[in-house]
């Protein structure tokens, strides 16, 4: 889908909520291309990061970090729960779980809490569990896979709204997360307005090419006409 209204970078910087809303209408692939063309860097997560059901969302990163450490501390993960209660509408829970492919960083209880507070989704560099509940309430989660395990007793909370590495991509607190069926992209907050405008232009070109190709049966001519591939 196209963004409904194309504004300037100054407009978007003056209205962060409107910028996030516009990001919900552009494709993750266009955002990824815009970042690569503008900043010459990779900001997309790998094929390992998969959604529990097809989804599309954009929001602001609330980052949480867990470190691997065996323990018997009942409060070892309390900071992780407090982090959820600190978030609100438009938040995206971005969790780094050290060596966590076979550990569920979150499940149904945490997802239900996020959903009730207006989070738009979660990105977990680790496992996820309680998929029936998450699917029942329609709360979207990207993770490296579903596992029945727990982090309790095996991990400690290490920080909230700190820089994290999520599937090889650096995520700063308040960066913009864009996710759809193609994957997850992290937009550096300081460049978000310019990246959005570039992504909107890429979207517009590509979406204009579809009917051209259908009419003239030539992708070569379409690329000559629109300069997008």
BASE-362766 format. One line per field, with one value per atom (N, C-alpha, C): residue number from 0; atom name; x, y, z. Coordinates in nm, 3 decimals, always signed. Example, Ala and Ser with C-alpha at 12.3 -4.5 7.8 and 13.67 -1.06 7.14 Angstrom:
2
i = 0/0/0/1/1/1 $
at = N/CA/C/N/CA/C $
c1 = +1.319/+1.230/+1.320/+1.285/+1.367/+1.290 $
c2 = -0.569/-0.450/-0.330/-0.225/-0.106/+0.003 $
c3 = +0.780/+0.780/+0.780/+0.708/+0.714/+0.787 $
% end
This chain:
229
i = 0/0/0/1/1/1/2/2/2/3/3/3/4/4/4/5/5/5/6/6/6/7/7/7/8/8/8/9/9/9/10/10/10/11/11/11/12/12/12/13/13/13/14/14/14/15/15/15/16/16/16/17/17/17/18/18/18/19/19/19/20/20/20/21/21/21/22/22/22/23/23/23/24/24/24/25/25/25/26/26/26/27/27/27/28/28/28/29/29/29/30/30/30/31/31/31/32/32/32/33/33/33/34/34/34/35/35/35/36/36/36/37/37/37/38/38/38/39/39/39/40/40/40/41/41/41/42/42/42/43/43/43/44/44/44/45/45/45/46/46/46/47/47/47/48/48/48/49/49/49/50/50/50/51/51/51/52/52/52/53/53/53/54/54/54/55/55/55/56/56/56/57/57/57/58/58/58/59/59/59/60/60/60/61/61/61/62/62/62/63/63/63/64/64/64/65/65/65/66/66/66/67/67/67/68/68/68/69/69/69/70/70/70/71/71/71/72/72/72/73/73/73/74/74/74/75/75/75/76/76/76/77/77/77/78/78/78/79/79/79/80/80/80/81/81/81/82/82/82/83/83/83/84/84/84/85/85/85/86/86/86/87/87/87/88/88/88/89/89/89/90/90/90/91/91/91/92/92/92/93/93/93/94/94/94/95/95/95/96/96/96/97/97/97/98/98/98/99/99/99/100/100/100/101/101/101/102/102/102/103/103/103/104/104/104/105/105/105/106/106/106/107/107/107/108/108/108/109/109/109/110/110/110/111/111/111/112/112/112/113/113/113/114/114/114/115/115/115/116/116/116/117/117/117/118/118/118/119/119/119/120/120/120/121/121/121/122/122/122/123/123/123/124/124/124/125/125/125/126/126/126/127/127/127/128/128/128/129/129/129/130/130/130/131/131/131/132/132/132/133/133/133/134/134/134/135/135/135/136/136/136/137/137/137/138/138/138/139/139/139/140/140/140/141/141/141/142/142/142/143/143/143/144/144/144/145/145/145/146/146/146/147/147/147/148/148/148/149/149/149/150/150/150/151/151/151/152/152/152/153/153/153/154/154/154/155/155/155/156/156/156/157/157/157/158/158/158/159/159/159/160/160/160/161/161/161/162/162/162/163/163/163/164/164/164/165/165/165/166/166/166/167/167/167/168/168/168/169/169/169/170/170/170/171/171/171/172/172/172/173/173/173/174/174/174/175/175/175/176/176/176/177/177/177/178/178/178/179/179/179/180/180/180/181/181/181/182/182/182/183/183/183/184/184/184/185/185/185/186/186/186/187/187/187/188/188/188/189/189/189/190/190/190/191/191/191/192/192/192/193/193/193/194/194/194/195/195/195/196/196/196/197/197/197/198/198/198/199/199/199/200/200/200/201/201/201/202/202/202/203/203/203/204/204/204/205/205/205/206/206/206/207/207/207/208/208/208/209/209/209/210/210/210/211/211/211/212/212/212/213/213/213/214/214/214/215/215/215/216/216/216/217/217/217/218/218/218/219/219/219/220/220/220/221/221/221/222/222/222/223/223/223/224/224/224/225/225/225/226/226/226/227/227/227/228/228/228 $
at = N/CA/C/N/CA/C/N/CA/C/N/CA/C/N/CA/C/N/CA/C/N/CA/C/N/CA/C/N/CA/C/N/CA/C/N/CA/C/N/CA/C/N/CA/C/N/CA/C/N/CA/C/N/CA/C/N/CA/C/N/CA/C/N/CA/C/N/CA/C/N/CA/C/N/CA/C/N/CA/C/N/CA/C/N/CA/C/N/CA/C/N/CA/C/N/CA/C/N/CA/C/N/CA/C/N/CA/C/N/CA/C/N/CA/C/N/CA/C/N/CA/C/N/CA/C/N/CA/C/N/CA/C/N/CA/C/N/CA/C/N/CA/C/N/CA/C/N/CA/C/N/CA/C/N/CA/C/N/CA/C/N/CA/C/N/CA/C/N/CA/C/N/CA/C/N/CA/C/N/CA/C/N/CA/C/N/CA/C/N/CA/C/N/CA/C/N/CA/C/N/CA/C/N/CA/C/N/CA/C/N/CA/C/N/CA/C/N/CA/C/N/CA/C/N/CA/C/N/CA/C/N/CA/C/N/CA/C/N/CA/C/N/CA/C/N/CA/C/N/CA/C/N/CA/C/N/CA/C/N/CA/C/N/CA/C/N/CA/C/N/CA/C/N/CA/C/N/CA/C/N/CA/C/N/CA/C/N/CA/C/N/CA/C/N/CA/C/N/CA/C/N/CA/C/N/CA/C/N/CA/C/N/CA/C/N/CA/C/N/CA/C/N/CA/C/N/CA/C/N/CA/C/N/CA/C/N/CA/C/N/CA/C/N/CA/C/N/CA/C/N/CA/C/N/CA/C/N/CA/C/N/CA/C/N/CA/C/N/CA/C/N/CA/C/N/CA/C/N/CA/C/N/CA/C/N/CA/C/N/CA/C/N/CA/C/N/CA/C/N/CA/C/N/CA/C/N/CA/C/N/CA/C/N/CA/C/N/CA/C/N/CA/C/N/CA/C/N/CA/C/N/CA/C/N/CA/C/N/CA/C/N/CA/C/N/CA/C/N/CA/C/N/CA/C/N/CA/C/N/CA/C/N/CA/C/N/CA/C/N/CA/C/N/CA/C/N/CA/C/N/CA/C/N/CA/C/N/CA/C/N/CA/C/N/CA/C/N/CA/C/N/CA/C/N/CA/C/N/CA/C/N/CA/C/N/CA/C/N/CA/C/N/CA/C/N/CA/C/N/CA/C/N/CA/C/N/CA/C/N/CA/C/N/CA/C/N/CA/C/N/CA/C/N/CA/C/N/CA/C/N/CA/C/N/CA/C/N/CA/C/N/CA/C/N/CA/C/N/CA/C/N/CA/C/N/CA/C/N/CA/C/N/CA/C/N/CA/C/N/CA/C/N/CA/C/N/CA/C/N/CA/C/N/CA/C/N/CA/C/N/CA/C/N/CA/C/N/CA/C/N/CA/C/N/CA/C/N/CA/C/N/CA/C/N/CA/C/N/CA/C/N/CA/C/N/CA/C/N/CA/C/N/CA/C/N/CA/C/N/CA/C/N/CA/C/N/CA/C/N/CA/C/N/CA/C/N/CA/C/N/CA/C/N/CA/C/N/CA/C/N/CA/C/N/CA/C/N/CA/C/N/CA/C/N/CA/C/N/CA/C/N/CA/C/N/CA/C/N/CA/C/N/CA/C/N/CA/C/N/CA/C/N/CA/C/N/CA/C/N/CA/C/N/CA/C/N/CA/C/N/CA/C/N/CA/C/N/CA/C/N/CA/C/N/CA/C/N/CA/C/N/CA/C/N/CA/C/N/CA/C/N/CA/C/N/CA/C/N/CA/C $
c1 = +0.083/+0.000/+0.087/+0.036/+0.106/+0.076/+0.167/+0.134/+0.021/-0.071/-0.189/-0.158/-0.064/-0.028/+0.123/+0.178/+0.322/+0.359/+0.435/+0.475/+0.625/+0.675/+0.819/+0.886/+1.019/+1.094/+1.068/+1.058/+1.030/+0.892/+0.795/+0.661/+0.666/+0.735/+0.741/+0.820/+0.928/+1.006/+0.924/+0.834/+0.750/+0.635/+0.605/+0.493/+0.534/+0.607/+0.653/+0.541/+0.425/+0.313/+0.268/+0.266/+0.228/+0.333/+0.459/+0.566/+0.552/+0.525/+0.507/+0.387/+0.280/+0.162/+0.196/+0.275/+0.313/+0.400/+0.486/+0.569/+0.484/+0.365/+0.277/+0.222/+0.242/+0.186/+0.292/+0.418/+0.523/+0.572/+0.631/+0.679/+0.818/+0.839/+0.969/+1.082/+1.056/+1.159/+1.199/+1.102/+1.133/+1.211/+1.176/+1.250/+1.395/+1.411/+1.545/+1.627/+1.566/+1.637/+1.672/+1.581/+1.606/+1.723/+1.732/+1.845/+1.975/+1.972/+2.094/+2.141/+2.047/+2.083/+2.128/+2.065/+2.094/+2.209/+2.213/+2.311/+2.420/+2.401/+2.499/+2.526/+2.418/+2.432/+2.316/+2.341/+2.240/+2.164/+2.031/+1.950/+1.834/+1.842/+1.736/+1.783/+1.689/+1.721/+1.714/+1.778/+1.795/+1.667/+1.675/+1.563/+1.528/+1.620/+1.592/+1.476/+1.459/+1.357/+1.222/+1.137/+1.011/+0.891/+0.778/+0.660/+0.579/+0.504/+0.419/+0.293/+0.260/+0.155/+0.181/+0.130/+0.154/+0.106/+0.188/+0.156/+0.222/+0.183/+0.247/+0.230/+0.341/+0.331/+0.456/+0.444/+0.558/+0.539/+0.650/+0.642/+0.779/+0.783/+0.905/+0.966/+1.096/+1.164/+1.176/+1.129/+1.157/+1.247/+1.374/+1.472/+1.490/+1.512/+1.536/+1.647/+1.738/+1.851/+1.854/+1.865/+1.883/+2.020/+2.088/+2.217/+2.205/+2.280/+2.274/+2.348/+2.276/+2.339/+2.249/+2.294/+2.216/+2.200/+2.079/+2.056/+1.934/+1.920/+1.803/+1.739/+1.760/+1.713/+1.570/+1.472/+1.334/+1.312/+1.406/+1.392/+1.483/+1.542/+1.640/+1.581/+1.450/+1.386/+1.281/+1.275/+1.171/+1.183/+1.307/+1.326/+1.264/+1.263/+1.201/+1.051/+0.988/+0.844/+0.813/+0.896/+0.876/+0.892/+0.980/+0.998/+0.868/+0.797/+0.670/+0.572/+0.564/+0.472/+0.513/+0.635/+0.679/+0.644/+0.604/+0.571/+0.425/+0.390/+0.251/+0.218/+0.112/+0.068/+0.179/+0.196/+0.297/+0.433/+0.451/+0.581/+0.601/+0.725/+0.765/+0.869/+0.838/+0.927/+1.038/+1.162/+1.277/+1.370/+1.379/+1.452/+1.572/+1.685/+1.805/+1.824/+1.824/+1.842/+1.974/+2.072/+2.205/+2.198/+2.249/+2.250/+2.112/+2.008/+1.872/+1.786/+1.848/+1.767/+1.675/+1.717/+1.635/+1.575/+1.567/+1.507/+1.393/+1.278/+1.166/+1.188/+1.216/+1.233/+1.101/+0.992/+0.860/+0.756/+0.639/+0.528/+0.395/+0.294/+0.158/+0.131/+0.187/+0.162/+0.221/+0.347/+0.410/+0.343/+0.308/+0.241/+0.105/+0.032/-0.098/-0.083/+0.021/+0.046/+0.081/+0.165/+0.200/+0.076/-0.003/-0.125/-0.218/-0.233/-0.325/-0.277/-0.146/-0.089/-0.076/-0.113/-0.110/+0.017/+0.107/+0.223/+0.173/+0.249/+0.207/+0.271/+0.376/+0.440/+0.565/+0.628/+0.752/+0.849/+0.978/+1.087/+1.180/+1.195/+1.275/+1.389/+1.512/+1.627/+1.646/+1.560/+1.549/+1.417/+1.376/+1.254/+1.130/+1.015/+0.886/+0.801/+0.712/+0.623/+0.480/+0.390/+0.249/+0.185/+0.220/+0.165/+0.013/-0.057/-0.204/-0.261/-0.207/-0.256/-0.220/-0.097/-0.055/-0.137/-0.167/-0.250/-0.395/-0.442/-0.580/-0.605/-0.510/-0.529/-0.479/-0.412/-0.364/-0.245/-0.157/-0.039/+0.080/+0.133/+0.239/+0.376/+0.445/+0.580/+0.670/+0.786/+0.892/+0.994/+1.041/+1.142/+1.222/+1.319/+1.398/+1.331/+1.215/+1.142/+1.065/+0.974/+0.896/+0.965/+0.971/+1.030/+0.949/+0.944/+0.864/+0.939/+1.062/+1.149/+1.117/+1.189/+1.173/+1.308/+1.306/+1.428/+1.447/+1.342/+1.347/+1.453/+1.543/+1.648/+1.772/+1.760/+1.873/+1.925/+1.848/+1.885/+1.862/+1.933/+1.912/+1.886/+1.801/+1.773/+1.899/+1.932/+2.055/+2.032/+1.912/+1.888/+1.767/+1.706/+1.594/+1.632/+1.588/+1.619/+1.769/+1.840/+1.983/+2.007/+2.120/+2.149/+2.158/+2.096/+2.103/+2.138/+2.190/+2.213/+2.103/+2.019/+1.907/+1.925/+1.961/+1.987/+2.087/+2.191/+2.299/+2.276/+2.165/+2.135/+2.135/+2.206/+2.207/+2.074/+2.015/+1.889/+1.908/+1.880/+1.884/+1.742/+1.726/+1.593/+1.533/+1.405/+1.329/+1.358/+1.445/+1.452/+1.315/+1.292/+1.163/+1.178/+1.088/+1.086/+0.975/+1.008/+0.910/+0.912/+0.797/+0.790/+0.671/+0.693/+0.583/+0.623/+0.556/+0.583/+0.720/+0.787/+0.923/+1.028/+0.994/+1.091/+1.088/+1.198/+1.206/+1.320/+1.291/+1.391/+1.396/+1.518/+1.539/+1.580/+1.503/+1.530/+1.592/+1.717/+1.777/+1.691/+1.657/+1.564/+1.610/+1.740/+1.788/+1.771/+1.755/+1.737/+1.595/+1.505/+1.375/+1.292/+1.289/+1.205/+1.255/+1.385/+1.442/+1.426/+1.447/+1.431/+1.287/+1.193/+1.051/+1.017/+1.060/+1.030/+1.092/+1.215/+1.279/+1.205/+1.160/+1.086/+0.951/+0.885/+0.758/+0.776/+0.884/+0.912/+0.939/+1.013/+1.040/+0.910/+0.827/+0.697/+0.614/+0.608/+0.527/+0.575/+0.707/+0.761/+0.725/+0.748/+0.723/+0.575/+0.490/+0.347/+0.295/+0.361/+0.323/+0.371/+0.475/+0.530/+0.442/+0.369/+0.289/+0.188/+0.105/+0.011/+0.079/+0.196/+0.270/+0.316/+0.371/+0.417/+0.300/+0.190/+0.072/+0.019/+0.029/-0.023/+0.072/+0.203/+0.299/+0.382/+0.367/+0.432/+0.583/+0.643/+0.789/+0.843/+0.923/+0.988/+1.105/+1.168/+1.279/+1.230/+1.117/+1.063/+1.018/+0.966/+0.922/+1.039/+1.151/+1.269/+1.322/+1.319/+1.362/+1.272/+1.145/+1.047/+1.055/+1.071/+1.061/+1.192/+1.291/+1.422/+1.425/+1.338/+1.328/+1.329/+1.405/+1.403/+1.428 $
c2 = -0.119/+0.000/+0.125/+0.234/+0.360/+0.434/+0.521/+0.611/+0.701/+0.731/+0.803/+0.947/+1.010/+1.148/+1.159/+1.217/+1.233/+1.371/+1.374/+1.498/+1.516/+1.628/+1.654/+1.597/+1.591/+1.544/+1.633/+1.763/+1.855/+1.828/+1.798/+1.765/+1.642/+1.539/+1.415/+1.433/+1.510/+1.533/+1.612/+1.696/+1.774/+1.692/+1.578/+1.494/+1.348/+1.303/+1.164/+1.062/+1.090/+0.996/+0.979/+1.088/+1.081/+1.005/+1.020/+0.948/+0.797/+0.757/+0.614/+0.561/+0.637/+0.593/+0.575/+0.665/+0.654/+0.531/+0.498/+0.379/+0.252/+0.256/+0.138/+0.111/+0.206/+0.192/+0.171/+0.157/+0.128/-0.015/-0.071/-0.209/-0.215/-0.320/-0.338/-0.343/-0.404/-0.414/-0.275/-0.187/-0.051/+0.025/+0.003/+0.067/+0.016/-0.114/-0.172/-0.115/-0.106/-0.050/+0.096/+0.172/+0.314/+0.333/+0.248/+0.256/+0.221/+0.116/+0.075/+0.184/+0.245/+0.349/+0.478/+0.511/+0.638/+0.629/+0.523/+0.511/+0.409/+0.330/+0.228/+0.129/+0.083/-0.015/-0.114/-0.228/-0.334/-0.311/-0.300/-0.279/-0.378/-0.486/-0.586/-0.712/-0.778/-0.902/-1.019/-1.129/-1.240/-1.324/-1.424/-1.516/-1.595/-1.598/-1.671/-1.607/-1.477/-1.406/-1.421/-1.507/-1.542/-1.505/-1.463/-1.431/-1.555/-1.547/-1.661/-1.665/-1.553/-1.550/-1.429/-1.429/-1.315/-1.186/-1.081/-0.957/-0.839/-0.721/-0.598/-0.494/-0.436/-0.332/-0.244/-0.129/-0.040/+0.027/+0.051/+0.115/+0.149/+0.191/+0.241/+0.135/+0.114/+0.007/+0.037/-0.059/-0.065/-0.187/-0.164/-0.273/-0.336/-0.467/-0.544/-0.644/-0.658/-0.749/-0.851/-0.980/-1.088/-1.152/-1.183/-1.250/-1.389/-1.481/-1.620/-1.635/-1.681/-1.700/-1.785/-1.904/-1.990/-1.924/-1.930/-1.860/-1.917/-1.879/-1.914/-1.786/-1.678/-1.547/-1.524/-1.513/-1.493/-1.360/-1.266/-1.135/-1.118/-1.228/-1.218/-1.159/-1.179/-1.132/-1.025/-0.972/-0.874/-0.749/-0.711/-0.594/-0.611/-0.734/-0.764/-0.737/-0.772/-0.750/-0.602/-0.534/-0.391/-0.315/-0.364/-0.301/-0.303/-0.414/-0.422/-0.319/-0.307/-0.212/-0.067/-0.044/+0.092/+0.132/+0.035/+0.063/+0.094/+0.136/+0.172/+0.167/+0.232/+0.228/+0.263/+0.178/+0.201/+0.142/+0.083/+0.024/-0.109/-0.138/-0.269/-0.324/-0.438/-0.502/-0.571/-0.525/-0.581/-0.643/-0.776/-0.849/-0.924/-0.907/-0.984/-1.088/-1.216/-1.326/-1.394/-1.378/-1.433/-1.584/-1.628/-1.770/-1.832/-1.764/-1.799/-1.870/-1.934/-1.999/-2.106/-2.171/-2.277/-2.236/-2.105/-2.051/-1.957/-1.974/-1.883/-1.753/-1.648/-1.517/-1.458/-1.500/-1.453/-1.558/-1.541/-1.633/-1.563/-1.640/-1.589/-1.482/-1.496/-1.397/-1.262/-1.262/-1.137/-1.077/-1.162/-1.113/-1.053/-1.115/-1.062/-0.926/-0.913/-0.784/-0.677/-0.713/-0.617/-0.576/-0.675/-0.650/-0.556/-0.580/-0.499/-0.355/-0.334/-0.200/-0.128/-0.193/-0.127/-0.144/-0.234/-0.267/-0.316/-0.286/-0.331/-0.463/-0.506/-0.632/-0.652/-0.767/-0.800/-0.867/-0.837/-0.898/-0.962/-1.093/-1.164/-1.240/-1.200/-1.276/-1.393/-1.492/-1.609/-1.676/-1.767/-1.841/-1.774/-1.832/-1.786/-1.910/-1.900/-2.012/-1.960/-2.053/-2.021/-1.961/-2.019/-1.967/-1.967/-2.068/-2.062/-1.935/-1.892/-1.770/-1.647/-1.641/-1.525/-1.513/-1.626/-1.623/-1.590/-1.637/-1.610/-1.461/-1.390/-1.247/-1.165/-1.233/-1.165/-1.073/-1.116/-1.034/-1.086/-1.005/-1.052/-1.056/-1.168/-1.186/-1.245/-1.185/-1.245/-1.305/-1.425/-1.491/-1.586/-1.652/-1.751/-1.887/-1.899/-2.025/-2.047/-2.144/-2.177/-2.288/-2.269/-2.368/-2.369/-2.483/-2.490/-2.452/-2.407/-2.384/-2.253/-2.230/-2.107/-2.042/-1.911/-1.839/-1.832/-1.866/-1.858/-1.955/-1.902/-1.983/-1.996/-1.950/-1.964/-1.831/-1.724/-1.592/-1.484/-1.373/-1.255/-1.134/-1.047/-0.920/-0.834/-0.772/-0.694/-0.548/-0.513/-0.372/-0.348/-0.230/-0.187/-0.054/-0.040/+0.079/+0.106/-0.003/+0.002/-0.046/-0.012/-0.066/-0.219/-0.285/-0.431/-0.475/-0.596/-0.661/-0.764/-0.743/-0.834/-0.898/-1.026/-1.100/-1.027/-0.974/-0.910/-0.766/-0.708/-0.568/-0.488/-0.377/-0.291/-0.218/-0.223/-0.153/-0.059/+0.068/+0.167/+0.190/+0.224/+0.260/+0.370/+0.356/+0.452/+0.448/+0.356/+0.332/+0.284/+0.298/+0.255/+0.115/+0.027/-0.111/-0.123/-0.173/-0.197/-0.346/-0.410/-0.555/-0.589/-0.681/-0.737/-0.878/-0.933/-1.072/-1.092/-0.983/-0.994/-0.996/-0.950/-0.952/-0.826/-0.804/-0.695/-0.601/-0.471/-0.368/-0.270/-0.227/-0.130/+0.003/+0.107/+0.240/+0.327/+0.373/+0.463/+0.588/+0.618/+0.729/+0.860/+0.889/+1.018/+1.035/+0.925/+0.933/+0.894/+0.877/+0.815/+0.892/+1.024/+1.102/+1.091/+1.105/+1.097/+0.957/+0.855/+0.717/+0.691/+0.742/+0.723/+0.781/+0.901/+0.965/+0.886/+0.840/+0.760/+0.629/+0.566/+0.439/+0.460/+0.570/+0.600/+0.613/+0.678/+0.692/+0.557/+0.471/+0.337/+0.257/+0.265/+0.198/+0.246/+0.377/+0.432/+0.384/+0.380/+0.332/+0.186/+0.102/-0.041/-0.069/-0.004/-0.030/+0.021/+0.120/+0.167/+0.070/-0.005/-0.099/-0.221/-0.263/-0.384/-0.375/-0.271/-0.264/-0.244/-0.176/-0.158/-0.293/-0.377/-0.509/-0.595/-0.588/-0.666/-0.623/-0.496/-0.445/-0.473/-0.449/-0.458/-0.587/-0.670/-0.801/-0.793/-0.688/-0.674/-0.609/-0.684/-0.623/-0.537/-0.571/-0.489/-0.348/-0.336/-0.204/-0.131/-0.206/-0.144/-0.083/-0.154/-0.102/+0.021/+0.019/+0.137/+0.257/+0.232/+0.337/+0.394/+0.305/+0.348/+0.341/+0.271/+0.267/+0.196/+0.097/+0.025/-0.125/-0.196/-0.342/-0.398 $
c3 = +0.000/+0.000/+0.000/-0.056/-0.054/+0.075/+0.116/+0.224/+0.174/+0.261/+0.217/+0.179/+0.249/+0.220/+0.219/+0.112/+0.102/+0.155/+0.262/+0.326/+0.312/+0.360/+0.356/+0.480/+0.475/+0.591/+0.712/+0.689/+0.799/+0.859/+0.773/+0.822/+0.913/+0.867/+0.945/+1.074/+1.069/+1.191/+1.294/+1.245/+1.335/+1.392/+1.328/+1.373/+1.372/+1.475/+1.480/+1.467/+1.524/+1.515/+1.370/+1.296/+1.155/+1.075/+1.113/+1.045/+1.067/+1.191/+1.218/+1.140/+1.137/+1.062/+0.914/+0.858/+0.718/+0.694/+0.790/+0.778/+0.773/+0.829/+0.827/+0.687/+0.596/+0.462/+0.354/+0.394/+0.295/+0.317/+0.215/+0.221/+0.285/+0.363/+0.428/+0.325/+0.210/+0.106/+0.055/+0.039/-0.006/+0.101/+0.227/+0.335/+0.338/+0.322/+0.320/+0.204/+0.086/-0.031/-0.007/+0.052/+0.077/+0.172/+0.275/+0.369/+0.299/+0.218/+0.148/+0.053/-0.019/-0.116/-0.047/+0.065/+0.131/+0.230/+0.309/+0.416/+0.388/+0.280/+0.239/+0.351/+0.414/+0.521/+0.519/+0.580/+0.592/+0.722/+0.711/+0.831/+0.839/+0.763/+0.767/+0.839/+0.905/+0.973/+0.876/+0.911/+0.819/+0.807/+0.721/+0.699/+0.825/+0.922/+1.046/+1.123/+1.108/+1.184/+1.114/+1.169/+1.104/+1.192/+1.130/+1.208/+1.241/+1.351/+1.388/+1.302/+1.236/+1.135/+1.046/+0.921/+0.832/+0.896/+0.886/+0.955/+0.887/+0.927/+0.882/+0.992/+1.038/+1.139/+1.137/+1.201/+1.221/+1.356/+1.425/+1.555/+1.607/+1.731/+1.794/+1.885/+1.870/+1.943/+2.092/+2.172/+2.315/+2.332/+2.363/+2.361/+2.499/+2.499/+2.622/+2.594/+2.691/+2.674/+2.787/+2.749/+2.846/+2.825/+2.935/+2.927/+2.990/+2.935/+2.979/+3.111/+3.215/+3.345/+3.433/+3.468/+3.555/+3.691/+3.747/+3.872/+3.945/+4.070/+4.152/+4.207/+4.136/+4.180/+4.129/+4.217/+4.172/+4.102/+4.120/+4.056/+3.935/+3.890/+3.781/+3.654/+3.632/+3.510/+3.536/+3.657/+3.689/+3.604/+3.570/+3.484/+3.347/+3.298/+3.168/+3.173/+3.284/+3.299/+3.318/+3.397/+3.417/+3.286/+3.199/+3.069/+2.988/+2.993/+2.922/+2.976/+3.107/+3.168/+3.145/+3.096/+3.065/+2.922/+2.841/+2.702/+2.684/+2.563/+2.537/+2.389/+2.348/+2.208/+2.111/+2.011/+1.909/+1.940/+2.059/+2.094/+2.022/+1.988/+1.939/+2.037/+2.095/+2.191/+2.113/+2.132/+2.061/+2.165/+2.163/+2.266/+2.210/+2.276/+2.246/+2.355/+2.316/+2.411/+2.377/+2.462/+2.435/+2.412/+2.295/+2.261/+2.285/+2.234/+2.273/+2.171/+2.071/+1.968/+2.025/+2.132/+2.191/+2.325/+2.348/+2.470/+2.431/+2.492/+2.466/+2.541/+2.468/+2.530/+2.576/+2.514/+2.554/+2.518/+2.578/+2.550/+2.564/+2.597/+2.597/+2.701/+2.821/+2.926/+2.888/+2.845/+2.807/+2.683/+2.588/+2.468/+2.499/+2.592/+2.630/+2.698/+2.781/+2.846/+2.743/+2.646/+2.541/+2.461/+2.424/+2.348/+2.424/+2.553/+2.633/+2.648/+2.633/+2.647/+2.513/+2.404/+2.274/+2.195/+2.239/+2.155/+2.020/+1.914/+1.782/+1.742/+1.815/+1.783/+1.865/+1.844/+1.915/+1.819/+1.839/+1.764/+1.866/+1.860/+1.960/+1.890/+1.921/+1.871/+1.968/+1.951/+2.038/+2.006/+2.092/+2.067/+2.123/+2.089/+2.140/+2.168/+2.266/+2.296/+2.319/+2.348/+2.368/+2.243/+2.129/+2.003/+1.996/+2.051/+2.044/+2.106/+2.220/+2.284/+2.202/+2.154/+2.075/+1.947/+1.885/+1.765/+1.800/+1.914/+1.955/+1.970/+2.031/+2.051/+1.932/+1.836/+1.716/+1.742/+1.834/+1.862/+1.781/+1.689/+1.600/+1.666/+1.645/+1.699/+1.591/+1.573/+1.492/+1.588/+1.555/+1.639/+1.552/+1.613/+1.539/+1.538/+1.605/+1.602/+1.731/+1.727/+1.845/+1.924/+2.055/+2.145/+2.275/+2.345/+2.467/+2.594/+2.581/+2.696/+2.768/+2.878/+2.957/+2.980/+2.997/+3.032/+3.184/+3.259/+3.405/+3.460/+3.542/+3.601/+3.514/+3.389/+3.296/+3.246/+3.265/+3.213/+3.318/+3.298/+3.380/+3.291/+3.340/+3.273/+3.277/+3.163/+3.155/+3.122/+3.078/+3.050/+2.964/+2.981/+2.899/+2.832/+2.709/+2.629/+2.626/+2.596/+2.572/+2.429/+2.368/+2.235/+2.240/+2.144/+2.138/+1.996/+1.988/+1.859/+1.841/+1.740/+1.716/+1.579/+1.580/+1.456/+1.366/+1.429/+1.353/+1.317/+1.359/+1.329/+1.459/+1.460/+1.577/+1.588/+1.707/+1.732/+1.850/+1.827/+1.933/+1.985/+2.113/+2.161/+2.075/+2.043/+1.963/+1.814/+1.768/+1.625/+1.577/+1.449/+1.393/+1.336/+1.374/+1.325/+1.222/+1.104/+0.998/+0.966/+0.974/+0.953/+0.866/+0.773/+0.693/+0.651/+0.552/+0.514/+0.451/+0.412/+0.359/+0.468/+0.588/+0.697/+0.781/+0.854/+0.953/+0.917/+0.920/+0.891/+1.008/+1.041/+1.148/+1.086/+1.115/+1.060/+1.168/+1.150/+1.250/+1.267/+1.391/+1.417/+1.355/+1.359/+1.311/+1.160/+1.088/+0.942/+0.899/+0.994/+0.965/+0.864/+0.873/+0.782/+0.639/+0.620/+0.484/+0.426/+0.508/+0.462/+0.422/+0.500/+0.468/+0.331/+0.305/+0.176/+0.061/+0.080/-0.024/-0.046/+0.063/+0.052/-0.016/+0.013/-0.053/-0.204/-0.246/-0.389/-0.454/-0.386/-0.438/-0.449/-0.346/-0.349/-0.468/-0.486/-0.594/-0.730/-0.749/-0.877/-0.900/-0.797/-0.815/-0.839/-0.764/-0.779/-0.913/-0.968/-1.103/-1.210/-1.180/-1.278/-1.298/-1.194/-1.206/-1.321/-1.328/-1.440/-1.575/-1.575/-1.699/-1.754/-1.665/-1.707/-1.752/-1.680/-1.718/-1.854/-1.885/-2.013/-2.130/-2.108/-2.219/-2.216/-2.113/-2.105/-2.115/-2.058/-2.067/-1.941/-1.867/-1.751/-1.794/-1.909/-1.959/-1.989/-2.056/-2.088/-1.963/-1.867/-1.742/-1.667/-1.663/-1.595/-1.666/-1.801/-1.877/-1.844/-1.830/-1.807/-1.665/-1.566/-1.427/-1.349/-1.402/-1.337/-1.204/-1.187/-1.058/-1.082/-1.003/-1.011/-0.872 $
% end
